[in-house]
Protein backbone atom coordinates (compact mmCIF):
# COMPACT_ATOMS: atom_id res chain seq x y z
CA UNK A 1 0.00 0.00 0.00
CA UNK A 2 1.36 3.41 -0.98
CA UNK A 3 1.41 6.16 1.58
CA UNK A 4 0.29 9.51 0.19
CA UNK A 5 2.26 12.34 1.70
CA UNK A 6 0.98 15.93 1.86
CA UNK A 7 3.43 16.82 -0.92
CA UNK A 8 2.00 14.12 -3.19
CA UNK A 9 -1.51 15.30 -2.34
CA UNK A 10 -0.68 18.90 -3.27
CA UNK A 11 0.89 17.77 -6.53
CA UNK A 12 -2.20 15.70 -7.32
CA UNK A 13 -4.56 18.62 -6.64
CA UNK A 14 -2.45 20.92 -8.79
CA UNK A 15 -2.24 18.38 -11.63
CA UNK A 16 -6.02 17.95 -11.51
CA UNK A 17 -6.51 21.74 -11.67
CA UNK A 18 -4.13 21.93 -14.65
CA UNK A 19 -6.02 19.15 -16.45
CA UNK A 20 -9.34 20.90 -15.73
CA UNK A 21 -8.00 24.16 -17.18
CA UNK A 22 -6.79 22.39 -20.33
CA UNK A 23 -10.23 20.79 -20.72
CA UNK A 24 -11.89 24.21 -20.47
CA UNK A 25 -9.56 25.61 -23.13
CA UNK A 26 -10.00 22.78 -25.61
CA UNK A 27 -7.88 20.99 -28.19
CA UNK A 28 -4.15 21.59 -28.42
CA UNK A 29 -3.50 22.92 -24.90
CA UNK A 30 -1.02 21.17 -22.61
CA UNK A 31 -0.91 21.23 -18.80
CA UNK A 32 2.30 22.36 -17.10
CA UNK A 33 2.85 21.75 -13.38
CA UNK A 34 5.88 22.78 -11.38
CA UNK A 35 7.00 23.37 -7.80
CA UNK A 36 8.69 26.50 -6.57
CA UNK A 37 10.79 25.99 -3.50
CA UNK A 38 9.02 27.13 -0.33
CA UNK A 39 6.08 28.50 -2.34
CA UNK A 40 4.36 25.33 -3.50
CA UNK A 41 2.88 23.83 -6.64
CA UNK A 42 1.75 25.92 -9.62
CA UNK A 43 0.15 25.18 -12.96
CA UNK A 44 -0.65 26.69 -16.33
CA UNK A 45 -1.86 25.66 -19.76
CA UNK A 46 0.30 26.20 -22.85
CA UNK A 47 -0.31 26.23 -26.57
CA UNK A 48 2.40 27.46 -28.92
CA UNK A 49 3.29 30.97 -27.65
CA UNK A 50 0.21 31.30 -25.41
CA UNK A 51 0.06 30.62 -21.67
CA UNK A 52 -3.06 30.67 -19.47
CA UNK A 53 -2.87 30.83 -15.69
CA UNK A 54 -5.52 30.95 -12.98
CA UNK A 55 -5.49 32.80 -9.69
CA UNK A 56 -8.55 33.15 -7.48
CA UNK A 57 -10.98 32.36 -10.33
CA UNK A 58 -9.39 34.91 -12.67
CA UNK A 59 -7.75 33.55 -15.80
CA UNK A 60 -4.88 35.42 -17.43
CA UNK A 61 -3.67 34.77 -20.95
CA UNK A 62 -0.18 35.73 -22.08
CA UNK A 63 0.67 35.85 -25.80
CA UNK A 64 4.46 35.91 -25.81
CA UNK A 65 5.51 36.61 -29.39
CA UNK A 66 9.00 37.73 -30.37
CA UNK A 67 7.58 41.11 -31.39
CA UNK A 68 5.18 41.94 -28.57
CA UNK A 69 3.52 40.54 -25.48
CA UNK A 70 -0.24 40.68 -24.95
CA UNK A 71 -1.77 40.04 -21.52
CA UNK A 72 -5.51 39.89 -20.90
CA UNK A 73 -7.66 38.52 -18.05
CA UNK A 74 -11.22 37.29 -17.59
CA UNK A 75 -13.36 35.14 -15.35
CA UNK A 76 -13.36 32.57 -18.18
CA UNK A 77 -10.16 31.11 -19.71
CA UNK A 78 -11.50 31.12 -23.28
CA UNK A 79 -12.54 34.76 -22.92
CA UNK A 80 -9.04 35.64 -21.71
CA UNK A 81 -7.56 33.99 -24.80
CA UNK A 82 -10.10 35.71 -27.05
CA UNK A 83 -9.21 39.08 -25.52
CA UNK A 84 -5.55 38.44 -26.39
CA UNK A 85 -6.50 37.52 -29.95
CA UNK A 86 -8.50 40.76 -30.29
CA UNK A 87 -5.62 42.81 -28.87
CA UNK A 88 -3.14 41.15 -31.24
CA UNK A 89 -5.41 41.75 -34.25
CA UNK A 90 -5.79 45.43 -33.28
CA UNK A 91 -2.03 45.75 -32.99
CA UNK A 92 -1.51 44.14 -36.40
CA UNK A 93 -4.13 46.43 -37.94
CA UNK A 94 -2.43 49.47 -36.40
CA UNK A 95 0.98 48.33 -37.63
CA UNK A 96 -0.38 47.77 -41.14
CA UNK A 97 -1.75 51.34 -41.17
CA UNK A 98 1.62 52.67 -40.03
CA UNK A 99 3.43 50.66 -42.70
CA UNK A 100 1.11 52.02 -45.39
CA UNK A 101 1.75 55.59 -44.22
CA UNK A 102 5.47 54.95 -44.20
CA UNK A 103 5.33 53.44 -47.67
CA UNK A 104 3.78 56.59 -49.15
CA UNK A 105 6.51 58.70 -47.60
CA UNK A 106 9.11 56.99 -49.78
CA UNK A 107 7.08 56.46 -52.98
Secondary structure, DSSP 8 states (H G I E B T S, - for coil): -----HHHHHHHHHHHHHHHHHHHH-TT-EEEEEEETTTEEEEEEEETTEEEEEETTEEEEEEE-SS-EEEEEESSHHHHHHHHHHHHHHHHHHHHHHHHHHHHHT-
